[in-house]
């Protein structure tokens, strides 16, 4: 390799931290050859100069290829000054060194690892015939240079990174002032108003200058007053403003109070009218029930009024008559009572016929109801099944044959439809129904009067109803019959009534909570009540229904209220609470309700109070009973609870709930006692 001895530029930093393009410098000494006969600037004997072997050991990012003219020793050179560098002379960095090596072909790039020494010797031409050796110390980078972006060659895929300066950045000089601190972000600011100066001047009339005074205003000084007088005037003005404001505020306040009073009086009047209307409606309903009794409760009211009337008449006779006259009056009263009882009995027979027909239609309506279920969005979905369609068909036929005063041709069509329906099943019952249908059709063809056909038509309806109640012909009726089809089931759940001597289901017996035996059935109780006491249980039944509904709304799994029966509630109201409200002593049972005394615990006979509806609503809003009610009233209520406990403790079912409530009360009292000790 021929030496290049013209001029050099030395870069004293090893590596740039980024891969350069072939057009950029490699960060090491680069030489330009001027004369092929001159010696190389970096001989091997220098020890620190770059040899041919050293140039061959460059890193892959610093591979050098000598230009063709340099390899032939024909590079032109020019002289540079001491203060100039090689970069400023504008060399072509796209041309790199290429070595001649006997082991490689021309143009082949040799890539080997190159290690830069710490010190290198560079020969610099200082004159036309003078040269100077300069020692250059290589500075190693002490930090990783940042990534500043770059680009990638699409054809070769080589990446080139942008490089910063190869020298270490200078540190900022320490001025002895703390520039970054927390106090600069939390500085306390102060605002101080200042009056800026405003220099003004006024142009006046003088010799040689005229200023017009047409727009001037004449200002005369007023009466001088001191600061005390000024504050006094301000105080008087404030007092006047306060007077007018207070007057306006008082007027508004009085108007608001008047408006509230008017609204409250209107609300109270409306509530009174509502109560009066409800009472009138209740009396009218009771009067209608007594005129046209239909249910058991209606007949209970009739017998109860009859007993009250008998007591009044008996008292009047005892006060008015004596001896034989008294006996005659009592006999006449007894005969009148007998007639009234017979009249009530006739009404009951008529009501039973209507109720029986309604019960039959209700049963058939249940058989015809479609299947229903509730979807996730709250909508009700209905589906007609084969059994429900069969029930609808039988219901329509029964309604048609039960209808009176229809033309003969329609009656004949209904009977033919019934005949086709029952002929689907062959049995003795269907044969009898078909025979009766043929008989009625024959009699109608002979122009027989309808009054003579009533018995035959009733018989057809009765037999067809028996046909409907057979599960083989109407599958939906199987789950609605009170008497099961399998007689073996009757032996397991049947009780004997010693009064009417009948075997009945458990639902037909009215069993009080303190009862130890089955006793009499509901029909016997009702018959005994009509013959002897003639009491009306409708009021107590309404109170019990309202109580159970309110307990269900609490959703706390209360059980005692469903164990209490009608006689138990009657004893509780009459003997413990004396049929009157605990607060207002109101004795109208239609307006009284039973609620919890302490709403935190479930209802029981020893945790209840009898109040009117308005009083009950106000009572349930109370959070602390001890602070709301006075001591004597609480003592009186607790005394009634003790009486109820003594009565219901005799019932085995109630005793377990009673012990549980006592344990809970003891635990609550212990907590209160311990909390009071801790406070002390």
C-alpha positions as CSV (number, residue, x, y, z in Angstrom):
1,X,0.0,0.0,0.0
2,X,1.3,3.4,-1.0
3,X,1.6,6.1,1.6
4,X,-0.5,9.2,1.6
5,X,1.3,12.2,3.0
6,X,-0.5,15.4,2.2
7,X,-2.8,16.5,5.0
8,X,-4.9,15.0,7.8
9,X,-7.9,15.8,10.0
10,X,-8.0,14.1,13.4
11,X,-11.2,13.3,15.4
12,X,-10.4,12.5,19.0
13,X,-13.5,10.7,20.0
14,X,-13.8,7.0,19.6
15,X,-17.1,6.0,17.9
16,X,-20.2,8.1,17.4
17,X,-22.8,5.9,19.1
18,X,-24.6,5.7,15.8
19,X,-24.1,3.9,12.5
20,X,-23.2,6.4,9.7
21,X,-23.9,6.3,6.0
22,X,-21.0,5.6,3.6
23,X,-20.9,9.3,2.8
24,X,-20.0,10.2,6.4
25,X,-16.7,10.1,8.2
26,X,-15.9,7.1,10.3
27,X,-14.6,9.1,13.3
28,X,-11.0,8.1,12.7
29,X,-8.0,9.8,10.9
30,X,-8.6,10.1,7.1
31,X,-5.8,10.9,4.7
32,X,-5.6,12.1,1.2
33,X,-2.6,11.0,-0.9
34,X,-0.7,13.6,-3.0
35,X,2.4,11.9,-4.1
36,X,2.8,8.1,-4.5
37,X,6.4,8.4,-3.8
38,X,6.0,9.9,-0.3
39,X,6.1,7.8,2.8
40,X,3.0,7.0,4.7
41,X,1.9,9.4,7.4
42,X,1.3,6.5,9.9
43,X,4.2,4.1,9.7
44,X,4.2,0.8,11.5
45,X,7.4,1.9,13.4
46,X,5.5,4.7,15.1
47,X,3.8,2.2,17.3
48,X,0.6,4.3,17.5
49,X,0.1,5.0,13.8
50,X,-2.3,3.1,11.8
51,X,-0.8,0.3,9.7
52,X,-2.2,-1.6,6.9
53,X,-3.2,-4.3,9.3
54,X,-4.7,-1.7,11.6
55,X,-6.9,-0.4,8.7
56,X,-7.9,-3.9,7.9
57,X,-9.2,-4.4,11.5
58,X,-12.0,-1.8,11.4
59,X,-15.4,-2.6,12.8
60,X,-18.3,-3.5,10.5
61,X,-19.7,0.0,10.9
62,X,-16.3,1.5,9.9
63,X,-15.4,-0.6,6.9
64,X,-13.2,1.4,4.5
65,X,-12.8,1.0,0.7
66,X,-10.0,3.0,-1.0
67,X,-10.9,4.9,-4.1
68,X,-9.4,3.8,-7.3
69,X,-7.1,6.7,-7.8
70,X,-5.8,6.4,-4.3
71,X,-5.0,2.8,-4.8
72,X,-3.0,3.8,-7.9
73,X,-1.2,6.6,-6.0
74,X,-2.6,9.5,-8.0
75,X,-4.4,11.6,-5.4
76,X,-4.0,15.4,-5.6
77,X,-3.3,17.4,-2.4
78,X,-3.4,20.9,-1.1
79,X,-1.8,22.6,1.9
80,X,-4.0,23.4,4.9
81,X,-3.4,25.8,7.8
82,X,-3.0,24.9,11.5
83,X,-6.4,26.2,12.5
84,X,-8.2,24.4,9.7
85,X,-9.6,20.9,9.9
86,X,-10.0,18.3,7.3
87,X,-13.9,18.6,7.3
88,X,-13.6,22.3,6.3
89,X,-11.5,21.5,3.2
90,X,-14.4,19.7,1.7
91,X,-13.0,16.2,1.0
92,X,-15.1,13.7,-0.6
93,X,-16.1,11.3,2.2
94,X,-17.9,9.1,-0.2
95,X,-14.5,7.8,-1.3
96,X,-12.9,5.5,1.3
97,X,-9.6,3.7,1.5
98,X,-9.1,0.5,-0.4
99,X,-6.2,-1.8,0.2
100,X,-4.2,-3.9,-2.0
101,X,-3.8,-7.2,-0.6
102,X,-2.3,-10.2,-2.3
103,X,-4.8,-12.5,-0.6
104,X,-7.9,-10.6,-1.8
105,X,-9.3,-9.4,-5.1
106,X,-9.6,-5.7,-6.0
107,X,-12.8,-4.1,-4.6
108,X,-13.4,-6.8,-1.9
109,X,-14.3,-5.3,1.5
110,X,-12.5,-6.8,4.4
111,X,-14.4,-6.5,7.7
112,X,-12.5,-7.1,10.9
113,X,-12.8,-5.7,14.4
114,X,-10.7,-2.5,15.0
115,X,-9.6,-1.3,18.4
116,X,-8.6,2.4,18.6
117,X,-5.4,3.0,20.7
118,X,-5.4,5.6,23.4
119,X,-2.8,7.8,21.7
120,X,-2.0,8.2,18.0
121,X,0.7,10.2,16.1
122,X,-0.3,12.3,13.2
123,X,2.2,13.9,10.8
124,X,0.9,17.3,9.7
125,X,2.5,19.4,6.9
126,X,3.3,22.8,8.1
127,X,5.2,24.2,5.1
128,X,6.2,23.3,1.6
129,X,9.0,21.0,2.8
130,X,8.4,20.8,6.6
131,X,6.3,18.3,8.5
132,X,5.3,18.0,12.2
133,X,4.3,15.0,14.3
134,X,1.3,15.6,16.6
135,X,0.3,13.3,19.4
136,X,-3.5,12.9,19.5
137,X,-5.1,11.5,22.6
138,X,-8.2,9.5,22.0
139,X,-11.1,10.2,24.5
140,X,-13.3,7.3,25.3
141,X,-17.0,8.0,25.6
142,X,-18.2,7.8,29.2
143,X,-21.9,7.7,28.3
144,X,-24.3,6.2,25.8
145,X,-25.3,8.7,23.2
146,X,-29.0,9.1,22.7
147,X,-31.0,7.8,19.8
148,X,-31.8,10.7,17.5
149,X,-33.6,8.8,14.8
150,X,-32.3,7.8,11.3
151,X,-33.3,6.2,8.1
152,X,-33.1,2.8,6.4
153,X,-31.8,2.0,2.9
154,X,-34.7,0.3,1.1
155,X,-32.5,-1.6,-1.4
156,X,-29.8,-2.9,1.0
157,X,-31.8,-2.8,4.3
158,X,-28.9,-1.1,6.2
159,X,-30.1,1.3,8.9
160,X,-28.3,4.6,9.5
161,X,-28.8,6.5,12.7
162,X,-28.5,10.2,13.2
163,X,-25.5,11.1,15.3
164,X,-24.9,14.0,17.6
165,X,-21.6,15.6,18.5
166,X,-18.8,13.2,19.3
167,X,-17.6,15.3,22.1
168,X,-19.1,15.2,25.6
169,X,-21.6,18.0,26.2
170,X,-20.4,20.8,28.4
171,X,-21.8,21.1,31.8
172,X,-23.6,24.3,32.8
173,X,-21.5,26.4,35.1
174,X,-22.7,26.4,38.7
175,X,-23.8,30.0,39.5
176,X,-24.4,29.3,43.2
177,X,-28.1,29.9,42.7
178,X,-30.7,27.1,43.3
179,X,-32.8,27.2,40.1
180,X,-35.2,24.3,40.9
181,X,-37.0,24.1,44.2
182,X,-40.4,23.3,45.7
183,X,-40.8,26.8,47.1
184,X,-41.1,28.3,43.6
185,X,-44.3,26.3,43.0
186,X,-45.8,27.2,46.4
187,X,-44.9,30.8,46.7
188,X,-47.3,33.0,48.6
189,X,-48.5,35.9,46.5
190,X,-49.6,39.2,47.9
191,X,-51.7,41.8,46.1
192,X,-51.2,45.4,47.1
193,X,-53.2,48.1,45.3
194,X,-51.3,51.2,44.3
195,X,-52.6,54.5,42.9
196,X,-50.7,55.4,39.8
197,X,-49.9,59.0,39.1
198,X,-51.8,60.7,36.4
199,X,-50.5,64.2,35.5
200,X,-53.2,66.4,34.1
201,X,-53.3,70.1,33.1
202,X,-56.0,72.6,32.3
203,X,-55.9,75.1,29.5
204,X,-56.8,78.6,30.7
205,X,-57.5,81.9,28.9
206,X,-54.5,84.2,28.7
207,X,-53.1,86.9,26.5
208,X,-53.1,85.8,23.0
209,X,-55.4,82.7,23.7
210,X,-59.1,82.5,24.0
211,X,-60.8,79.4,25.5
212,X,-64.6,79.2,25.2
213,X,-66.6,78.8,28.4
214,X,-69.9,77.8,26.8
215,X,-69.6,74.2,28.0
216,X,-68.3,74.9,31.4
217,X,-70.4,74.1,34.5
218,X,-70.7,76.3,37.5
219,X,-70.1,74.3,40.7
220,X,-71.0,75.8,44.1
221,X,-69.8,74.2,47.3
222,X,-72.4,72.6,49.5
223,X,-72.8,72.5,53.2
224,X,-69.8,70.9,54.9
225,X,-70.5,68.0,57.2
226,X,-68.2,66.0,59.3
227,X,-67.5,62.3,59.3
228,X,-69.8,61.8,62.2
229,X,-72.6,63.5,60.4
230,X,-71.9,61.4,57.3
231,X,-72.0,58.1,59.3
232,X,-75.1,59.3,61.1
233,X,-76.9,59.9,57.8
234,X,-75.8,56.5,56.5
235,X,-77.1,54.8,59.7
236,X,-80.5,56.5,59.4
237,X,-80.7,55.4,55.8
238,X,-79.8,51.8,56.7
239,X,-82.5,51.9,59.4
240,X,-85.1,53.1,56.9
241,X,-84.1,50.3,54.5
242,X,-84.3,47.7,57.3
243,X,-87.8,48.9,58.2
244,X,-89.0,48.5,54.7
245,X,-87.3,45.1,54.3
246,X,-88.7,43.8,57.6
247,X,-92.2,45.0,56.6
248,X,-91.9,43.2,53.2
249,X,-90.5,40.1,54.9
250,X,-93.3,40.1,57.6
251,X,-96.0,40.5,54.9
252,X,-94.5,37.5,52.9
253,X,-94.2,35.4,56.1
254,X,-97.8,36.1,57.1
255,X,-99.1,35.3,53.7
256,X,-97.1,32.0,53.6
257,X,-98.6,31.1,57.0
258,X,-102.1,32.0,55.9
259,X,-101.6,29.9,52.7
260,X,-100.3,26.9,54.8
261,X,-103.2,27.3,57.1
262,X,-105.7,27.4,54.3
263,X,-104.1,24.3,52.6
264,X,-104.1,22.4,55.9
265,X,-107.7,23.3,56.6
266,X,-108.7,22.3,53.1
267,X,-106.8,19.0,53.5
268,X,-108.5,18.3,56.9
269,X,-111.9,19.2,55.4
270,X,-111.1,16.9,52.5
271,X,-110.1,14.1,54.8
272,X,-113.2,14.6,56.9
273,X,-115.3,14.4,53.7
274,X,-113.4,11.3,52.6
275,X,-114.0,9.6,56.0
276,X,-117.7,10.6,56.0
277,X,-118.0,9.3,52.4
278,X,-116.2,6.0,53.3
279,X,-118.5,5.6,56.3
280,X,-121.6,6.2,54.3
281,X,-120.4,3.8,51.6
282,X,-119.7,1.2,54.3
283,X,-123.2,1.6,55.8
284,X,-124.7,1.5,52.3
285,X,-122.8,-1.7,51.6
286,X,-123.9,-3.3,54.9
287,X,-127.5,-2.3,54.2
288,X,-127.3,-3.8,50.7
289,X,-125.8,-7.0,52.2
290,X,-128.6,-7.2,54.7
291,X,-131.3,-6.6,52.0
292,X,-129.7,-9.1,49.5
293,X,-127.5,-11.5,51.5
294,X,-125.4,-13.8,49.4
295,X,-122.3,-14.9,51.5
296,X,-121.8,-16.3,54.9
297,X,-120.7,-13.0,56.3
298,X,-123.9,-11.4,55.1
299,X,-126.1,-13.9,56.9
300,X,-123.9,-13.5,60.0
301,X,-124.7,-9.8,60.0
302,X,-128.4,-10.5,59.6
303,X,-128.4,-12.9,62.6
304,X,-126.3,-10.5,64.6
305,X,-128.8,-7.7,63.9
306,X,-131.7,-10.0,64.8
307,X,-130.1,-10.8,68.1
308,X,-129.6,-7.1,68.9
309,X,-133.2,-6.4,68.0
310,X,-134.4,-9.3,70.2
311,X,-132.3,-8.0,73.2
312,X,-133.7,-4.5,72.8
313,X,-137.3,-5.8,72.5
314,X,-136.9,-8.1,75.5
315,X,-135.5,-5.3,77.6
316,X,-138.4,-3.0,76.6
317,X,-141.0,-5.8,77.4
318,X,-139.4,-6.4,80.8
319,X,-139.5,-2.7,81.6
320,X,-143.0,-2.2,80.4
321,X,-145.1,-5.3,81.2
322,X,-145.4,-7.7,84.1
323,X,-147.2,-10.9,84.8
324,X,-149.4,-12.4,82.0
325,X,-149.0,-9.4,79.7
326,X,-145.2,-9.9,79.8
327,X,-145.6,-13.5,78.9
328,X,-147.9,-12.7,76.0
329,X,-145.6,-10.1,74.7
330,X,-142.7,-12.5,74.9
331,X,-144.7,-15.1,73.0
332,X,-145.6,-12.6,70.3
333,X,-141.9,-11.6,70.1
334,X,-140.9,-15.3,69.7
335,X,-143.4,-15.8,66.9
336,X,-142.0,-12.7,65.1
337,X,-138.5,-14.0,65.5
338,X,-139.5,-17.3,64.1
339,X,-140.9,-15.6,61.0
340,X,-137.8,-13.6,60.5
341,X,-135.6,-16.7,60.8
342,X,-137.8,-18.4,58.2
343,X,-137.5,-15.4,55.9
344,X,-133.7,-15.5,56.4
345,X,-133.7,-19.2,55.5
346,X,-135.6,-18.6,52.3
347,X,-133.0,-15.9,51.3
348,X,-130.3,-18.4,52.1
349,X,-131.8,-21.1,49.8
350,X,-131.9,-18.6,46.9
351,X,-128.4,-17.4,47.7
352,X,-127.2,-21.0,47.8
353,X,-128.6,-21.7,44.3
354,X,-126.9,-18.6,42.9
355,X,-123.6,-19.3,44.7
356,X,-123.7,-22.9,43.5
357,X,-124.1,-21.8,39.9
358,X,-121.2,-19.3,40.4
359,X,-119.0,-22.0,41.9
360,X,-119.7,-24.3,39.0
361,X,-118.8,-21.6,36.4
362,X,-115.7,-20.7,38.5
363,X,-114.6,-24.3,38.4
364,X,-115.1,-24.6,34.7
365,X,-113.4,-21.3,34.1
366,X,-110.3,-22.6,35.9
367,X,-110.4,-25.7,33.7
368,X,-110.4,-23.5,30.6
369,X,-107.6,-21.1,31.7
370,X,-104.5,-21.3,29.5
371,X,-101.0,-21.9,30.9
372,X,-99.4,-18.6,32.1
373,X,-95.9,-17.7,33.1
374,X,-94.0,-14.5,33.6
375,X,-91.1,-13.6,31.4
376,X,-87.8,-11.9,32.4
377,X,-89.2,-8.5,31.1
378,X,-92.4,-8.8,33.2
379,X,-94.7,-9.7,30.4
380,X,-97.3,-12.5,30.9
381,X,-97.2,-15.2,28.3
382,X,-100.2,-17.5,27.8
383,X,-100.4,-20.8,26.0
384,X,-103.5,-22.9,25.2
385,X,-102.9,-26.6,25.7
386,X,-105.0,-29.5,24.5
387,X,-106.5,-29.9,28.0
388,X,-107.4,-26.1,28.3
389,X,-109.0,-26.2,24.8
390,X,-111.1,-29.2,26.0
391,X,-112.1,-27.2,29.1
392,X,-113.2,-24.2,26.9
393,X,-115.3,-26.5,24.8
394,X,-117.1,-28.1,27.8
395,X,-117.6,-24.6,29.4
396,X,-119.3,-23.2,26.2
397,X,-121.5,-26.3,26.0
398,X,-122.5,-26.0,29.7
399,X,-123.3,-22.3,29.4
400,X,-125.4,-23.0,26.3
401,X,-127.5,-25.8,27.9
402,X,-127.9,-23.8,31.1
403,X,-129.3,-20.7,29.3
404,X,-133.1,-20.3,29.5
405,X,-135.6,-18.8,27.1
406,X,-133.8,-19.6,23.8
407,X,-135.5,-20.5,20.5
408,X,-136.2,-24.2,19.8
409,X,-133.9,-24.4,16.8
410,X,-131.0,-23.0,18.9
411,X,-131.8,-25.4,21.7
412,X,-131.9,-28.3,19.3
413,X,-128.5,-27.3,17.9
414,X,-127.0,-27.1,21.4
415,X,-128.4,-30.6,22.3
416,X,-127.0,-32.1,19.1
417,X,-123.6,-30.6,19.9
418,X,-123.8,-32.0,23.4
419,X,-124.8,-35.4,22.0
420,X,-121.8,-35.5,19.7
421,X,-119.5,-34.5,22.5
422,X,-120.5,-37.2,25.0
423,X,-120.7,-39.9,22.3
424,X,-116.9,-39.8,22.1
425,X,-116.8,-41.9,25.3
426,X,-119.0,-44.9,25.8
427,X,-120.2,-45.5,29.4
428,X,-123.4,-45.7,31.4
429,X,-123.4,-41.9,32.1
430,X,-123.0,-40.9,28.5
431,X,-125.7,-43.3,27.5
432,X,-128.1,-41.8,30.0
433,X,-127.3,-38.3,28.8
434,X,-127.9,-39.3,25.1
435,X,-131.3,-40.8,26.1
436,X,-132.3,-37.7,27.9
437,X,-131.3,-35.5,24.9
438,X,-133.4,-37.7,22.6
439,X,-136.3,-37.4,25.0
440,X,-136.1,-33.6,25.1
441,X,-135.9,-33.3,21.3
442,X,-138.9,-35.6,21.0
443,X,-140.9,-33.5,23.5
444,X,-140.0,-30.3,21.8
445,X,-141.1,-31.7,18.5
446,X,-144.5,-32.4,20.1
447,X,-144.9,-28.8,21.2
448,X,-144.6,-29.5,24.9
449,X,-144.5,-26.4,27.1
450,X,-141.1,-25.2,28.4
451,X,-142.4,-25.1,32.0
452,X,-142.9,-28.9,31.7
453,X,-139.4,-29.4,30.4
454,X,-137.5,-27.6,33.3
455,X,-137.0,-30.8,35.3
456,X,-135.7,-32.7,32.3
457,X,-133.3,-29.9,31.4
458,X,-132.0,-29.6,35.0
459,X,-131.4,-33.4,34.9
460,X,-129.4,-33.0,31.7
461,X,-127.3,-30.2,33.2
462,X,-126.6,-32.2,36.3
463,X,-125.5,-35.3,34.4
464,X,-123.3,-33.2,32.1
465,X,-121.7,-31.6,35.1
466,X,-120.9,-35.1,36.4
467,X,-119.4,-35.8,33.0
468,X,-117.2,-32.7,33.2
469,X,-116.0,-33.6,36.7
470,X,-114.6,-36.9,35.5
471,X,-110.8,-36.6,34.8
472,X,-110.9,-39.1,32.0
473,X,-113.2,-36.8,30.1
474,X,-111.7,-33.5,31.3
475,X,-108.1,-33.8,32.4
476,X,-107.8,-30.3,33.8
477,X,-110.4,-31.0,36.5
478,X,-108.2,-33.6,38.3
479,X,-106.3,-31.0,40.3
480,X,-109.3,-28.9,41.2
481,X,-111.6,-31.4,42.9
482,X,-111.8,-31.4,46.6
483,X,-112.5,-35.1,46.8
484,X,-109.6,-37.1,45.3
485,X,-110.3,-39.8,42.8
486,X,-108.2,-42.3,44.7
487,X,-110.2,-43.4,47.8
488,X,-107.1,-44.5,49.6
489,X,-106.0,-40.9,50.0
490,X,-109.1,-40.1,52.1
491,X,-108.0,-42.4,54.9
492,X,-104.7,-40.6,55.5
493,X,-106.0,-37.0,55.9
494,X,-109.6,-37.2,57.1
495,X,-111.0,-36.2,60.5
496,X,-114.4,-37.0,62.1
497,X,-116.7,-34.3,63.3
498,X,-118.6,-35.5,66.5
499,X,-121.3,-32.9,66.0
500,X,-122.5,-33.6,62.5
501,X,-120.9,-37.1,62.5
502,X,-119.2,-36.6,59.1
503,X,-115.7,-37.3,57.9
504,X,-114.2,-34.1,56.5
505,X,-110.9,-32.7,55.3
506,X,-108.7,-30.7,57.8
507,X,-109.5,-27.5,56.0
508,X,-113.2,-27.8,57.1
509,X,-112.2,-27.6,60.8
510,X,-111.7,-24.3,62.6
511,X,-109.0,-25.0,65.1
512,X,-108.1,-22.3,67.7
513,X,-104.6,-21.9,68.8
514,X,-105.4,-23.1,72.4
515,X,-107.3,-26.2,71.2
516,X,-106.0,-29.6,72.0
517,X,-108.6,-31.6,70.0
518,X,-110.1,-31.3,66.5
519,X,-113.6,-30.3,67.8
520,X,-116.4,-29.3,65.5
521,X,-116.3,-28.4,61.8
522,X,-117.0,-25.0,60.4
523,X,-120.6,-25.7,59.5
524,X,-121.4,-26.8,63.1
525,X,-119.7,-23.7,64.5
526,X,-121.7,-21.6,62.1
527,X,-125.0,-23.4,63.0
528,X,-124.3,-23.1,66.7
529,X,-123.5,-19.4,66.4
530,X,-126.8,-18.7,64.5
531,X,-128.8,-20.6,67.1
532,X,-127.1,-19.2,70.3
533,X,-124.7,-16.3,70.3
534,X,-125.3,-14.9,66.8
535,X,-122.0,-13.0,66.7
536,X,-120.6,-11.3,63.6
537,X,-116.9,-12.1,63.0
538,X,-116.6,-9.9,59.9
539,X,-114.9,-7.0,61.8
540,X,-112.4,-9.4,63.4
541,X,-111.8,-11.1,60.1
542,X,-111.0,-7.8,58.4
543,X,-108.5,-6.9,61.2
544,X,-106.8,-10.3,60.9
545,X,-106.5,-10.0,57.1
546,X,-105.0,-6.5,57.3
547,X,-102.6,-7.7,60.0
548,X,-101.4,-10.6,57.8
549,X,-101.0,-8.3,54.8
550,X,-98.9,-5.8,56.7
551,X,-96.7,-8.6,58.2
552,X,-96.1,-10.0,54.7
553,X,-94.8,-6.6,53.6
554,X,-92.1,-6.7,56.3
555,X,-90.6,-9.8,54.6
556,X,-88.9,-10.9,57.8
557,X,-90.3,-14.4,58.0
558,X,-92.9,-13.8,60.7
559,X,-94.8,-16.9,61.6
560,X,-96.9,-16.2,64.7
561,X,-99.5,-14.1,62.9
562,X,-100.4,-17.1,60.7
563,X,-100.8,-19.3,63.7
564,X,-103.4,-17.0,65.3
565,X,-106.9,-17.9,64.4
566,X,-110.1,-15.8,64.5
567,X,-111.2,-16.8,68.0
568,X,-107.7,-16.0,69.3
569,X,-107.8,-12.6,67.8
570,X,-111.3,-12.0,69.1
571,X,-110.2,-12.8,72.6
572,X,-107.2,-10.5,72.2
573,X,-109.3,-7.6,71.1
574,X,-112.2,-8.0,73.5
575,X,-110.5,-9.1,76.7
576,X,-107.0,-7.5,76.4
577,X,-107.6,-4.3,74.5
578,X,-111.3,-3.9,75.4
579,X,-112.3,-3.3,71.7
580,X,-110.9,0.3,71.7
581,X,-107.8,2.2,70.6
582,X,-105.0,2.4,73.1
583,X,-104.6,6.1,72.3
584,X,-107.9,7.7,71.4
585,X,-110.2,5.0,72.9
586,X,-112.1,4.7,69.6
587,X,-114.4,1.7,69.6
588,X,-115.3,1.5,65.9
589,X,-113.8,-1.8,64.9
590,X,-114.0,-1.0,61.2
591,X,-111.5,1.8,61.8
592,X,-109.1,-0.1,64.1
593,X,-106.0,-2.1,63.1
594,X,-103.4,-4.1,64.9
595,X,-99.7,-3.2,64.3
596,X,-96.4,-4.0,65.9
597,X,-95.5,-2.3,69.2
598,X,-91.8,-2.5,68.4
599,X,-91.4,-2.7,64.6
600,X,-87.9,-4.2,64.9
601,X,-89.4,-7.5,66.1
602,X,-92.0,-9.7,64.5
603,X,-95.7,-9.4,65.5
604,X,-96.9,-11.4,68.4
605,X,-99.8,-11.0,70.9
606,X,-97.2,-9.6,73.3
607,X,-95.7,-7.2,70.7
608,X,-98.8,-5.5,69.4
609,X,-101.0,-2.4,69.9
610,X,-104.6,-1.7,68.8
611,X,-104.9,1.8,67.1
612,X,-106.9,3.6,64.5
613,X,-105.5,3.7,60.9
614,X,-104.1,7.3,61.3
615,X,-102.6,6.5,64.7
616,X,-101.0,3.3,63.3
617,X,-99.4,5.3,60.5
618,X,-97.9,7.7,62.9
619,X,-96.8,5.0,65.3
620,X,-94.9,3.1,62.7
621,X,-92.8,6.2,62.0
622,X,-91.5,6.3,65.5
623,X,-87.9,5.3,66.0
624,X,-87.6,5.5,69.8
625,X,-90.7,4.5,71.8
626,X,-89.2,5.5,75.2
627,X,-88.7,9.1,74.1
628,X,-92.0,9.4,72.2
629,X,-94.5,8.0,74.7
630,X,-94.7,8.8,78.4
631,X,-93.9,6.3,81.1
632,X,-97.4,5.6,82.4
633,X,-98.6,4.9,78.8
634,X,-95.7,2.5,78.2
635,X,-96.4,0.8,81.6
636,X,-100.1,0.3,80.6
637,X,-99.1,-1.2,77.3
638,X,-96.6,-3.6,78.9
639,X,-99.3,-4.7,81.3
640,X,-101.6,-5.7,78.4
641,X,-98.7,-7.6,76.9
642,X,-98.2,-9.6,80.1
643,X,-101.9,-10.5,80.0
644,X,-101.5,-11.7,76.5
645,X,-98.4,-13.7,77.4
646,X,-100.3,-15.4,80.3
647,X,-103.1,-16.5,77.9
648,X,-101.0,-17.7,75.0
649,X,-98.3,-19.3,77.1
650,X,-100.8,-22.2,77.7
651,X,-100.6,-23.0,73.9
652,X,-97.8,-25.5,73.1
653,X,-97.1,-24.0,69.7
654,X,-96.8,-20.4,71.1
655,X,-94.6,-21.4,74.1
656,X,-91.5,-21.9,71.9
657,X,-91.9,-18.4,70.3
658,X,-92.5,-17.0,73.8
659,X,-89.2,-18.4,75.1
660,X,-87.4,-17.1,72.1
661,X,-88.8,-13.6,72.6
662,X,-87.9,-13.7,76.3
663,X,-84.3,-14.6,75.5
664,X,-84.1,-11.8,72.9
665,X,-85.5,-9.3,75.4
666,X,-82.9,-10.4,78.0
667,X,-80.1,-10.0,75.5
668,X,-81.3,-6.5,74.6
669,X,-81.6,-5.4,78.2
670,X,-78.1,-6.8,78.9
671,X,-76.7,-4.8,76.0
672,X,-78.4,-1.6,77.2
673,X,-77.1,-2.1,80.7
674,X,-73.5,-2.7,79.5
675,X,-73.6,0.3,77.2
676,X,-74.8,2.5,80.1
677,X,-71.9,1.3,82.3
678,X,-69.4,2.0,79.5
679,X,-70.7,5.6,79.2
680,X,-70.3,6.1,82.9
